[in-house]
Amino acid sequence: MAQLRQNYKRFIKLNTEIIVVGPEGAEPFKEFWVDEKLPFIGLPDPDHKILKLYGQEVNLFKLGRLPAQMLIDKSGMLRYVHYGHSMTDIPSNKEIMDLLKQHMTTRSPG
Amino acid sequence: MARVELNTPAPEFTLPDFNGNSVSLSDFSDRKNVLVVFNRGFF
C-alpha cells in the first residue's frame, strides 16, 4: 500500500486510476485511508461482491485472502491478471507501469 | 472459484466507496485504465 501511494502520481500520469478493494466495511476502510493518507479509491466490499466476481482466493490455512491485481484498459478489457500464491506474492509497481508504458498509453499523434 | 481471464472483458461492478460515492468500473471506460488491487485485508 505504501508502495502504491509513492507511485500514485506516476500511475495518474500513465492515465491509470487505482481502485483498492478489500473485505472490510466502510468505517475501518475510511480510518485506514485517513491514517495512511492514501490517495486512491477505496472500495469496501464486505459482502464480497467484487471479490467473488473476480475470483480472489481465500487461503484457508492462513485464514486470509490472497492478494490479486488486475489491469483493465480503457475499453474494459483485462490486460494484466495476477493472482497471488501467497500473502507476499505481489507484483512490483514497476512491472505494472512498464506494461502500461508499453501497451496502454495513448500518445498524441505527431 | 471462477477466475477472470486475460484479454476478456472485465466484469462490471458498482459499489459505494467508503464515503458512500458510487463507483463503477464503467465510469472509467474510454477515459482511463484501471488498476484494481484486491487487498488481503488491513488488519
Backbone of each chain as nested JSON, in Angstrom:
{
  "chains": [
    {"id": "A", "residues": [
      {"number": 1, "name": "MET", "atoms": {"N": [0.827, -1.203, 0.0], "CA": [0.0, 0.0, 0.0], "C": [0.86, 1.25, 0.0]}},
      {"number": 2, "name": "ALA", "atoms": {"N": [1.891, 1.245, 0.833], "CA": [2.787, 2.395, 0.893], "C": [3.49, 2.581, -0.456]}},
      {"number": 3, "name": "GLN", "atoms": {"N": [3.822, 1.452, -1.062], "CA": [4.486, 1.496, -2.363], "C": [3.55, 2.082, -3.427]}},
      {"number": 4, "name": "LEU", "atoms": {"N": [2.31, 1.687, -3.367], "CA": [1.319, 2.217, -4.312], "C": [1.127, 3.712, -4.112]}},
      {"number": 5, "name": "ARG", "atoms": {"N": [1.124, 4.132, -2.868], "CA": [0.954, 5.553, -2.572], "C": [2.108, 6.356, -3.164]}},
      {"number": 6, "name": "GLN", "atoms": {"N": [3.32, 5.831, -2.979], "CA": [4.501, 6.517, -3.518], "C": [4.426, 6.684, -5.024]}},
      {"number": 7, "name": "ASN", "atoms": {"N": [3.863, 5.68, -5.683], "CA": [3.87, 5.681, -7.149], "C": [2.567, 6.2, -7.758]}},
      {"number": 8, "name": "TYR", "atoms": {"N": [1.692, 6.689, -6.902], "CA": [0.356, 7.068, -7.388], "C": [0.414, 8.096, -8.514]}},
      {"number": 9, "name": "LYS", "atoms": {"N": [1.227, 9.12, -8.339], "CA": [1.291, 10.174, -9.355], "C": [1.765, 9.634, -10.69]}},
      {"number": 10, "name": "ARG", "atoms": {"N": [2.668, 8.66, -10.615], "CA": [3.151, 8.075, -11.867], "C": [2.051, 7.271, -12.553]}},
      {"number": 11, "name": "PHE", "atoms": {"N": [1.235, 6.612, -11.759], "CA": [0.099, 5.9, -12.36], "C": [-0.875, 6.902, -12.994]}},
      {"number": 12, "name": "ILE", "atoms": {"N": [-1.107, 8.005, -12.319], "CA": [-2.006, 9.026, -12.857], "C": [-1.45, 9.564, -14.174]}},
      {"number": 13, "name": "LYS", "atoms": {"N": [-0.139, 9.765, -14.216], "CA": [0.481, 10.228, -15.457], "C": [0.296, 9.22, -16.583]}},
      {"number": 14, "name": "LEU", "atoms": {"N": [0.231, 7.982, -16.218], "CA": [0.003, 6.924, -17.208], "C": [-1.498, 6.718, -17.428]}},
      {"number": 15, "name": "ASN", "atoms": {"N": [-2.269, 7.718, -17.018], "CA": [-3.719, 7.712, -17.234], "C": [-4.393, 6.483, -16.613]}},
      {"number": 16, "name": "THR", "atoms": {"N": [-3.97, 6.183, -15.403], "CA": [-4.45, 4.972, -14.743], "C": [-4.944, 5.286, -13.337]}},
      {"number": 17, "name": "GLU", "atoms": {"N": [-6.179, 4.941, -13.073], "CA": [-6.732, 5.108, -11.729], "C": [-6.507, 3.814, -10.948]}},
      {"number": 18, "name": "ILE", "atoms": {"N": [-6.327, 3.958, -9.644], "CA": [-6.136, 2.783, -8.79], "C": [-7.357, 2.617, -7.891]}},
      {"number": 19, "name": "ILE", "atoms": {"N": [-7.907, 1.422, -7.905], "CA": [-9.027, 1.097, -7.016], "C": [-8.595, -0.063, -6.125]}},
      {"number": 20, "name": "VAL", "atoms": {"N": [-8.657, 0.149, -4.833], "CA": [-8.298, -0.917, -3.899], "C": [-9.579, -1.488, -3.298]}},
      {"number": 21, "name": "VAL", "atoms": {"N": [-9.762, -2.782, -3.459], "CA": [-10.94, -3.478, -2.953], "C": [-10.526, -4.338, -1.772]}},
      {"number": 22, "name": "GLY", "atoms": {"N": [-11.313, -4.3, -0.719], "CA": [-10.978, -5.125, 0.436], "C": [-12.231, -5.607, 1.139]}},
      {"number": 23, "name": "PRO", "atoms": {"N": [-12.092, -6.618, 1.982], "CA": [-13.26, -7.229, 2.633], "C": [-13.769, -6.458, 3.847]}},
      {"number": 24, "name": "GLU", "atoms": {"N": [-13.064, -5.408, 4.252], "CA": [-13.517, -4.66, 5.432], "C": [-14.731, -3.795, 5.119]}},
      {"number": 25, "name": "GLY", "atoms": {"N": [-15.404, -3.341, 6.14], "CA": [-16.531, -2.419, 5.99], "C": [-16.05, -0.995, 5.787]}},
      {"number": 26, "name": "ALA", "atoms": {"N": [-17.012, -0.087, 5.549], "CA": [-16.668, 1.293, 5.212], "C": [-15.89, 1.999, 6.326]}},
      {"number": 27, "name": "GLU", "atoms": {"N": [-16.262, 1.793, 7.573], "CA": [-15.618, 2.531, 8.656], "C": [-14.139, 2.192, 8.825]}},
      {"number": 28, "name": "PRO", "atoms": {"N": [-13.817, 0.897, 8.954], "CA": [-12.381, 0.581, 9.041], "C": [-11.613, 1.01, 7.794]}},
      {"number": 29, "name": "PHE", "atoms": {"N": [-12.257, 0.947, 6.65], "CA": [-11.629, 1.391, 5.408], "C": [-11.257, 2.863, 5.517]}},
      {"number": 30, "name": "LYS", "atoms": {"N": [-12.245, 3.637, 5.924], "CA": [-12.052, 5.083, 5.998], "C": [-10.937, 5.425, 6.989]}},
      {"number": 31, "name": "GLU", "atoms": {"N": [-10.976, 4.771, 8.143], "CA": [-9.938, 5.035, 9.149], "C": [-8.557, 4.744, 8.601]}},
      {"number": 32, "name": "PHE", "atoms": {"N": [-8.448, 3.621, 7.903], "CA": [-7.159, 3.235, 7.345], "C": [-6.698, 4.259, 6.306]}},
      {"number": 33, "name": "TRP", "atoms": {"N": [-7.625, 4.69, 5.457], "CA": [-7.288, 5.651, 4.393], "C": [-6.819, 6.98, 4.971]}},
      {"number": 34, "name": "VAL", "atoms": {"N": [-7.533, 7.426, 6.016], "CA": [-7.178, 8.705, 6.635], "C": [-5.838, 8.578, 7.346]}},
      {"number": 35, "name": "ASP", "atoms": {"N": [-5.675, 7.497, 8.098], "CA": [-4.425, 7.293, 8.834], "C": [-3.221, 7.234, 7.903]}},
      {"number": 36, "name": "GLU", "atoms": {"N": [-3.398, 6.531, 6.793], "CA": [-2.269, 6.303, 5.884], "C": [-2.196, 7.355, 4.779]}},
      {"number": 37, "name": "LYS", "atoms": {"N": [-3.174, 8.261, 4.761], "CA": [-3.225, 9.313, 3.734], "C": [-3.157, 8.734, 2.319]}},
      {"number": 38, "name": "LEU", "atoms": {"N": [-4.019, 7.785, 2.055], "CA": [-3.98, 7.114, 0.755], "C": [-4.771, 7.918, -0.276]}},
      {"number": 39, "name": "PRO", "atoms": {"N": [-4.209, 8.12, -1.478], "CA": [-4.854, 8.969, -2.468], "C": [-5.82, 8.243, -3.395]}},
      {"number": 40, "name": "PHE", "atoms": {"N": [-5.798, 6.927, -3.409], "CA": [-6.585, 6.228, -4.418], "C": [-7.982, 5.873, -3.906]}},
      {"number": 41, "name": "ILE", "atoms": {"N": [-8.773, 5.296, -4.79], "CA": [-10.153, 4.952, -4.449], "C": [-10.165, 3.696, -3.586]}},
      {"number": 42, "name": "GLY", "atoms": {"N": [-10.917, 3.734, -2.496], "CA": [-11.041, 2.571, -1.629], "C": [-12.463, 2.035, -1.663]}},
      {"number": 43, "name": "LEU", "atoms": {"N": [-12.609, 0.786, -2.047], "CA": [-13.942, 0.188, -2.135], "C": [-14.106, -0.918, -1.107]}},
      {"number": 44, "name": "PRO", "atoms": {"N": [-14.856, -0.628, -0.038], "CA": [-15.151, -1.691, 0.921], "C": [-16.089, -2.707, 0.265]}},
      {"number": 45, "name": "ASP", "atoms": {"N": [-15.778, -3.952, 0.444], "CA": [-16.599, -4.999, -0.185], "C": [-16.914, -6.086, 0.84]}},
      {"number": 46, "name": "PRO", "atoms": {"N": [-17.648, -5.696, 1.908], "CA": [-17.892, -6.671, 2.987], "C": [-18.746, -7.854, 2.547]}},
      {"number": 47, "name": "ASP", "atoms": {"N": [-19.563, -7.666, 1.504], "CA": [-20.373, -8.783, 1.004], "C": [-19.646, -9.607, -0.051]}},
      {"number": 48, "name": "HIS", "atoms": {"N": [-18.4, -9.22, -0.323], "CA": [-17.535, -9.97, -1.24], "C": [-18.082, -10.019, -2.668]}},
      {"number": 49, "name": "LYS", "atoms": {"N": [-18.789, -8.947, -3.067], "CA": [-19.378, -8.951, -4.407], "C": [-18.308, -8.925, -5.491]}},
      {"number": 50, "name": "ILE", "atoms": {"N": [-17.408, -7.952, -5.395], "CA": [-16.36, -7.863, -6.416], "C": [-15.345, -8.981, -6.226]}},
      {"number": 51, "name": "LEU", "atoms": {"N": [-15.073, -9.261, -4.958], "CA": [-14.078, -10.292, -4.674], "C": [-14.473, -11.618, -5.323]}},
      {"number": 52, "name": "LYS", "atoms": {"N": [-15.764, -11.951, -5.25], "CA": [-16.23, -13.202, -5.848], "C": [-16.252, -13.099, -7.373]}},
      {"number": 53, "name": "LEU", "atoms": {"N": [-16.688, -11.922, -7.87], "CA": [-16.776, -11.701, -9.312], "C": [-15.416, -11.915, -9.984]}},
      {"number": 54, "name": "TYR", "atoms": {"N": [-14.376, -11.512, -9.282], "CA": [-13.035, -11.607, -9.848], "C": [-12.25, -12.801, -9.304]}},
      {"number": 55, "name": "GLY", "atoms": {"N": [-12.896, -13.563, -8.457], "CA": [-12.289, -14.817, -8.031], "C": [-11.08, -14.7, -7.133]}},
      {"number": 56, "name": "GLN", "atoms": {"N": [-11.082, -13.692, -6.26], "CA": [-9.978, -13.637, -5.303], "C": [-10.072, -14.849, -4.378]}},
      {"number": 57, "name": "GLU", "atoms": {"N": [-8.961, -15.495, -4.179], "CA": [-8.998, -16.726, -3.406], "C": [-8.711, -16.504, -1.94]}},
      {"number": 58, "name": "VAL", "atoms": {"N": [-9.3, -17.372, -1.152], "CA": [-9.064, -17.323, 0.279], "C": [-8.149, -18.482, 0.638]}},
      {"number": 59, "name": "ASN", "atoms": {"N": [-7.109, -18.16, 1.345], "CA": [-6.208, -19.204, 1.804], "C": [-6.735, -19.731, 3.13]}},
      {"number": 60, "name": "LEU", "atoms": {"N": [-7.297, -20.939, 3.061], "CA": [-7.973, -21.477, 4.237], "C": [-7.023, -21.778, 5.38]}},
      {"number": 61, "name": "PHE", "atoms": {"N": [-5.786, -22.059, 5.021], "CA": [-4.843, -22.427, 6.073], "C": [-4.368, -21.21, 6.848]}},
      {"number": 62, "name": "LYS", "atoms": {"N": [-4.237, -20.118, 6.102], "CA": [-3.761, -18.905, 6.771], "C": [-4.912, -17.98, 7.138]}},
      {"number": 63, "name": "LEU", "atoms": {"N": [-6.148, -18.422, 6.85], "CA": [-7.322, -17.634, 7.202], "C": [-7.237, -16.21, 6.685]}},
      {"number": 64, "name": "GLY", "atoms": {"N": [-6.824, -16.087, 5.452], "CA": [-6.755, -14.749, 4.889], "C": [-7.005, -14.795, 3.403]}},
      {"number": 65, "name": "ARG", "atoms": {"N": [-7.155, -13.621, 2.824], "CA": [-7.329, -13.534, 1.389], "C": [-5.98, -13.351, 0.732]}},
      {"number": 66, "name": "LEU", "atoms": {"N": [-5.869, -13.905, -0.442], "CA": [-4.619, -13.757, -1.165], "C": [-4.704, -12.516, -2.036]}},
      {"number": 67, "name": "PRO", "atoms": {"N": [-3.608, -11.773, -2.139], "CA": [-3.649, -10.545, -2.926], "C": [-3.795, -10.855, -4.417]}},
      {"number": 68, "name": "ALA", "atoms": {"N": [-4.443, -9.955, -5.138], "CA": [-4.568, -10.11, -6.585], "C": [-4.584, -8.718, -7.212]}},
      {"number": 69, "name": "GLN", "atoms": {"N": [-4.089, -8.637, -8.431], "CA": [-4.048, -7.367, -9.147], "C": [-4.557, -7.571, -10.563]}},
      {"number": 70, "name": "MET", "atoms": {"N": [-5.372, -6.634, -11.032], "CA": [-5.899, -6.686, -12.402], "C": [-5.72, -5.319, -13.032]}},
      {"number": 71, "name": "LEU", "atoms": {"N": [-5.306, -5.32, -14.276], "CA": [-5.217, -4.066, -15.006], "C": [-6.234, -4.114, -16.136]}},
      {"number": 72, "name": "ILE", "atoms": {"N": [-7.082, -3.106, -16.183], "CA": [-8.172, -3.058, -17.158], "C": [-7.953, -1.835, -18.036]}},
      {"number": 73, "name": "ASP", "atoms": {"N": [-7.958, -2.019, -19.336], "CA": [-7.698, -0.874, -20.212], "C": [-8.973, -0.066, -20.449]}},
      {"number": 74, "name": "LYS", "atoms": {"N": [-8.835, 0.988, -21.22], "CA": [-9.945, 1.922, -21.384], "C": [-11.152, 1.285, -22.063]}},
      {"number": 75, "name": "SER", "atoms": {"N": [-10.908, 0.232, -22.831], "CA": [-12.031, -0.432, -23.489], "C": [-12.666, -1.491, -22.584]}},
      {"number": 76, "name": "GLY", "atoms": {"N": [-12.182, -1.599, -21.335], "CA": [-12.783, -2.526, -20.391], "C": [-12.241, -3.949, -20.468]}},
      {"number": 77, "name": "MET", "atoms": {"N": [-11.122, -4.112, -21.206], "CA": [-10.538, -5.448, -21.33], "C": [-9.471, -5.666, -20.26]}},
      {"number": 78, "name": "LEU", "atoms": {"N": [-9.418, -6.878, -19.765], "CA": [-8.391, -7.249, -18.795], "C": [-7.06, -7.436, -19.512]}},
      {"number": 79, "name": "ARG", "atoms": {"N": [-6.067, -6.658, -19.142], "CA": [-4.77, -6.723, -19.811], "C": [-3.663, -7.273, -18.931]}},
      {"number": 80, "name": "TYR", "atoms": {"N": [-3.96, -7.418, -17.677], "CA": [-2.984, -7.997, -16.76], "C": [-3.773, -8.616, -15.615]}},
      {"number": 81, "name": "VAL", "atoms": {"N": [-3.494, -9.857, -15.329], "CA": [-4.194, -10.56, -14.258], "C": [-3.169, -11.3, -13.429]}},
      {"number": 82, "name": "HIS", "atoms": {"N": [-3.122, -10.996, -12.162], "CA": [-2.176, -11.681, -11.294], "C": [-2.872, -12.116, -10.01]}},
      {"number": 83, "name": "TYR", "atoms": {"N": [-2.888, -13.414, -9.791], "CA": [-3.407, -13.941, -8.532], "C": [-2.231, -14.362, -7.668]}},
      {"number": 84, "name": "GLY", "atoms": {"N": [-2.145, -13.777, -6.496], "CA": [-1.038, -14.131, -5.61], "C": [-1.139, -15.569, -5.133]}},
      {"number": 85, "name": "HIS", "atoms": {"N": [0.008, -16.196, -5.018], "CA": [0.039, -17.562, -4.49], "C": [0.326, -17.583, -2.997]}},
      {"number": 86, "name": "SER", "atoms": {"N": [0.738, -16.438, -2.496], "CA": [0.958, -16.334, -1.056], "C": [0.683, -14.895, -0.662]}},
      {"number": 87, "name": "MET", "atoms": {"N": [0.71, -14.621, 0.608], "CA": [0.404, -13.285, 1.105], "C": [1.375, -12.231, 0.58]}},
      {"number": 88, "name": "THR", "atoms": {"N": [2.573, -12.674, 0.26], "CA": [3.59, -11.702, -0.161], "C": [3.822, -11.735, -1.663]}},
      {"number": 89, "name": "ASP", "atoms": {"N": [3.026, -12.492, -2.377], "CA": [3.194, -12.606, -3.83], "C": [2.459, -11.446, -4.518]}},
      {"number": 90, "name": "ILE", "atoms": {"N": [3.129, -10.316, -4.578], "CA": [2.557, -9.105, -5.143], "C": [3.535, -8.568, -6.193]}},
      {"number": 91, "name": "PRO", "atoms": {"N": [3.042, -8.311, -7.425], "CA": [3.978, -7.815, -8.447], "C": [4.444, -6.405, -8.108]}},
      {"number": 92, "name": "SER", "atoms": {"N": [5.614, -6.056, -8.578], "CA": [6.12, -4.713, -8.302], "C": [5.353, -3.701, -9.134]}},
      {"number": 93, "name": "ASN", "atoms": {"N": [5.286, -2.482, -8.628], "CA": [4.655, -1.41, -9.405], "C": [5.371, -1.209, -10.72]}},
      {"number": 94, "name": "LYS", "atoms": {"N": [6.684, -1.414, -10.698], "CA": [7.456, -1.198, -11.915], "C": [6.99, -2.136, -13.024]}},
      {"number": 95, "name": "GLU", "atoms": {"N": [6.747, -3.373, -12.64], "CA": [6.286, -4.358, -13.616], "C": [4.988, -3.89, -14.269]}},
      {"number": 96, "name": "ILE", "atoms": {"N": [4.086, -3.394, -13.457], "CA": [2.787, -2.944, -13.962], "C": [2.943, -1.66, -14.775]}},
      {"number": 97, "name": "MET", "atoms": {"N": [3.786, -0.759, -14.286], "CA": [3.966, 0.507, -15.006], "C": [4.666, 0.292, -16.348]}},
      {"number": 98, "name": "ASP", "atoms": {"N": [5.606, -0.634, -16.387], "CA": [6.261, -0.937, -17.663], "C": [5.245, -1.426, -18.689]}},
      {"number": 99, "name": "LEU", "atoms": {"N": [4.326, -2.249, -18.217], "CA": [3.276, -2.761, -19.094], "C": [2.411, -1.612, -19.614]}},
      {"number": 100, "name": "LEU", "atoms": {"N": [2.079, -0.698, -18.71], "CA": [1.272, 0.458, -19.101], "C": [1.993, 1.296, -20.149]}},
      {"number": 101, "name": "LYS", "atoms": {"N": [3.275, 1.522, -19.9], "CA": [4.044, 2.362, -20.821], "C": [4.125, 1.719, -22.19]}},
      {"number": 102, "name": "GLN", "atoms": {"N": [4.29, 0.412, -22.188], "CA": [4.496, -0.273, -23.462], "C": [3.212, -0.395, -24.267]}},
      {"number": 103, "name": "HIS", "atoms": {"N": [2.12, -0.636, -23.597], "CA": [0.921, -1.037, -24.35], "C": [-0.292, -0.144, -24.168]}},
      {"number": 104, "name": "MET", "atoms": {"N": [-0.34, 0.605, -23.116], "CA": [-1.639, 1.161, -22.771], "C": [-1.685, 2.677, -22.671]}},
      {"number": 105, "name": "THR", "atoms": {"N": [-0.625, 3.341, -23.037], "CA": [-0.704, 4.794, -23.028], "C": [-1.004, 5.276, -24.437]}},
      {"number": 106, "name": "THR", "atoms": {"N": [-1.922, 6.182, -24.523], "CA": [-2.243, 6.75, -25.83], "C": [-1.383, 7.986, -26.028]}},
      {"number": 107, "name": "ARG", "atoms": {"N": [-0.602, 7.951, -27.051], "CA": [0.255, 9.101, -27.326], "C": [-0.413, 9.945, -28.4]}},
      {"number": 108, "name": "SER", "atoms": {"N": [-0.314, 11.219, -28.218], "CA": [-0.913, 12.092, -29.234], "C": [-0.081, 12.006, -30.513]}},
      {"number": 109, "name": "PRO", "atoms": {"N": [-0.734, 12.006, -31.665], "CA": [-0.003, 11.848, -32.921], "C": [0.948, 13.012, -33.178]}},
      {"number": 110, "name": "GLY", "atoms": {"N": [1.993, 12.723, -33.856], "CA": [2.985, 13.76, -34.182], "C": [3.932, 13.878, -33.054]}}
    ]},
    {"id": "B", "residues": [
      {"number": 1, "name": "MET", "atoms": {"N": [-13.295, -21.505, -7.296], "CA": [-13.889, -20.204, -7.612], "C": [-13.435, -19.748, -8.996]}},
      {"number": 2, "name": "ALA", "atoms": {"N": [-14.373, -19.21, -9.77], "CA": [-14.049, -18.77, -11.137], "C": [-13.023, -17.644, -11.101]}},
      {"number": 3, "name": "ARG", "atoms": {"N": [-12.115, -17.716, -12.01], "CA": [-11.14, -16.641, -12.144], "C": [-11.399, -15.905, -13.438]}},
      {"number": 4, "name": "VAL", "atoms": {"N": [-10.944, -14.687, -13.512], "CA": [-11.093, -13.947, -14.761], "C": [-9.908, -14.276, -15.671]}},
      {"number": 5, "name": "GLU", "atoms": {"N": [-10.139, -14.122, -16.962], "CA": [-9.125, -14.466, -17.958], "C": [-8.577, -13.209, -18.62]}},
      {"number": 6, "name": "LEU", "atoms": {"N": [-7.31, -13.289, -18.934], "CA": [-6.635, -12.199, -19.636], "C": [-7.283, -11.964, -21.006]}},
      {"number": 7, "name": "ASN", "atoms": {"N": [-7.309, -10.703, -21.421], "CA": [-7.843, -10.326, -22.732], "C": [-9.318, -10.694, -22.931]}},
      {"number": 8, "name": "THR", "atoms": {"N": [-10.066, -10.661, -21.833], "CA": [-11.52, -10.781, -21.905], "C": [-12.095, -9.531, -21.218]}},
      {"number": 9, "name": "PRO", "atoms": {"N": [-13.368, -9.216, -21.497], "CA": [-13.951, -8.041, -20.837], "C": [-13.985, -8.217, -19.322]}},
      {"number": 10, "name": "ALA", "atoms": {"N": [-13.571, -7.185, -18.611], "CA": [-13.583, -7.239, -17.149], "C": [-15.028, -7.182, -16.662]}},
      {"number": 11, "name": "PRO", "atoms": {"N": [-15.384, -7.992, -15.665], "CA": [-16.756, -7.94, -15.134], "C": [-17.067, -6.553, -14.562]}},
      {"number": 12, "name": "GLU", "atoms": {"N": [-18.211, -6.019, -14.945], "CA": [-18.623, -4.713, -14.436], "C": [-18.995, -4.825, -12.962]}},
      {"number": 13, "name": "PHE", "atoms": {"N": [-18.675, -3.787, -12.209], "CA": [-19.095, -3.749, -10.814], "C": [-19.475, -2.324, -10.426]}},
      {"number": 14, "name": "THR", "atoms": {"N": [-20.333, -2.217, -9.439], "CA": [-20.682, -0.93, -8.845], "C": [-20.789, -1.126, -7.349]}},
      {"number": 15, "name": "LEU", "atoms": {"N": [-20.054, -0.33, -6.611], "CA": [-20.132, -0.365, -5.148], "C": [-19.903, 1.05, -4.636]}},
      {"number": 16, "name": "PRO", "atoms": {"N": [-20.469, 1.378, -3.469], "CA": [-20.118, 2.665, -2.863], "C": [-18.706, 2.625, -2.292]}},
      {"number": 17, "name": "ASP", "atoms": {"N": [-17.966, 3.741, -2.454], "CA": [-16.671, 3.818, -1.781], "C": [-16.913, 4.104, -0.292]}},
      {"number": 18, "name": "PHE", "atoms": {"N": [-15.843, 4.261, 0.476], "CA": [-16.046, 4.376, 1.932], "C": [-16.703, 5.707, 2.332]}},
      {"number": 19, "name": "ASN", "atoms": {"N": [-16.825, 6.631, 1.361], "CA": [-17.574, 7.86, 1.628], "C": [-18.996, 7.795, 1.096]}},
      {"number": 20, "name": "GLY", "atoms": {"N": [-19.368, 6.656, 0.525], "CA": [-20.726, 6.493, 0.038], "C": [-20.935, 6.894, -1.413]}},
      {"number": 21, "name": "ASN", "atoms": {"N": [-19.875, 7.314, -2.097], "CA": [-19.998, 7.665, -3.512], "C": [-19.934, 6.406, -4.367]}},
      {"number": 22, "name": "SER", "atoms": {"N": [-20.885, 6.3, -5.279], "CA": [-20.939, 5.108, -6.114], "C": [-19.772, 5.075, -7.106]}},
      {"number": 23, "name": "VAL", "atoms": {"N": [-19.12, 3.933, -7.184], "CA": [-18.003, 3.747, -8.113], "C": [-18.299, 2.536, -8.993]}},
      {"number": 24, "name": "SER", "atoms": {"N": [-18.281, 2.755, -10.305], "CA": [-18.459, 1.652, -11.253], "C": [-17.227, 1.547, -12.12]}},
      {"number": 25, "name": "LEU", "atoms": {"N": [-16.925, 0.348, -12.524], "CA": [-15.815, 0.179, -13.451], "C": [-16.077, 0.971, -14.739]}},
      {"number": 26, "name": "SER", "atoms": {"N": [-17.356, 0.965, -15.171], "CA": [-17.681, 1.63, -16.431], "C": [-17.523, 3.154, -16.356]}},
      {"number": 27, "name": "ASP", "atoms": {"N": [-17.397, 3.71, -15.128], "CA": [-17.123, 5.149, -15.01], "C": [-15.851, 5.532, -15.756]}},
      {"number": 28, "name": "PHE", "atoms": {"N": [-14.946, 4.575, -15.885], "CA": [-13.625, 4.872, -16.434], "C": [-13.483, 4.477, -17.899]}},
      {"number": 29, "name": "SER", "atoms": {"N": [-14.516, 3.835, -18.447], "CA": [-14.354, 3.326, -19.801], "C": [-14.181, 4.473, -20.788]}},
      {"number": 30, "name": "ASP", "atoms": {"N": [-13.307, 4.273, -21.717], "CA": [-12.9, 5.262, -22.721], "C": [-12.119, 6.438, -22.14]}},
      {"number": 31, "name": "ARG", "atoms": {"N": [-11.892, 6.437, -20.837], "CA": [-11.177, 7.558, -20.22], "C": [-9.854, 7.147, -19.592]}},
      {"number": 32, "name": "LYS", "atoms": {"N": [-9.897, 6.106, -18.794], "CA": [-8.708, 5.745, -18.025], "C": [-8.526, 4.236, -17.967]}},
      {"number": 33, "name": "ASN", "atoms": {"N": [-7.278, 3.839, -17.828], "CA": [-7.009, 2.464, -17.42], "C": [-7.307, 2.376, -15.924]}},
      {"number": 34, "name": "VAL", "atoms": {"N": [-7.592, 1.18, -15.463], "CA": [-7.873, 0.995, -14.038], "C": [-7.026, -0.158, -13.511]}},
      {"number": 35, "name": "LEU", "atoms": {"N": [-6.308, 0.119, -12.432], "CA": [-5.61, -0.95, -11.725], "C": [-6.459, -1.319, -10.521]}},
      {"number": 36, "name": "VAL", "atoms": {"N": [-6.993, -2.535, -10.525], "CA": [-7.788, -2.999, -9.39], "C": [-6.888, -3.852, -8.506]}},
      {"number": 37, "name": "VAL", "atoms": {"N": [-6.772, -3.444, -7.266], "CA": [-5.928, -4.164, -6.316], "C": [-6.835, -4.828, -5.292]}},
      {"number": 38, "name": "PHE", "atoms": {"N": [-6.737, -6.138, -5.215], "CA": [-7.505, -6.868, -4.206], "C": [-6.612, -7.039, -3.0]}},
      {"number": 39, "name": "ASN", "atoms": {"N": [-7.013, -6.36, -1.962], "CA": [-6.183, -6.325, -0.782], "C": [-6.401, -7.584, 0.044]}},
      {"number": 40, "name": "ARG", "atoms": {"N": [-5.377, -7.929, 0.79], "CA": [-5.504, -9.134, 1.62], "C": [-6.136, -8.799, 2.967]}},
      {"number": 41, "name": "GLY", "atoms": {"N": [-6.51, -7.542, 3.177], "CA": [-7.056, -7.149, 4.477], "C": [-6.03, -6.322, 5.234]}},
      {"number": 42, "name": "PHE", "atoms": {"N": [-6.473, -5.296, 5.887], "CA": [-5.543, -4.355, 6.514], "C": [-5.129, -4.774, 7.906]}},
      {"number": 43, "name": "PHE", "atoms": {"N": [-5.954, -5.641, 8.537], "CA": [-5.762, -5.788, 9.979], "C": [-5.308, -7.187, 10.354]}}
    ]}
  ]
}
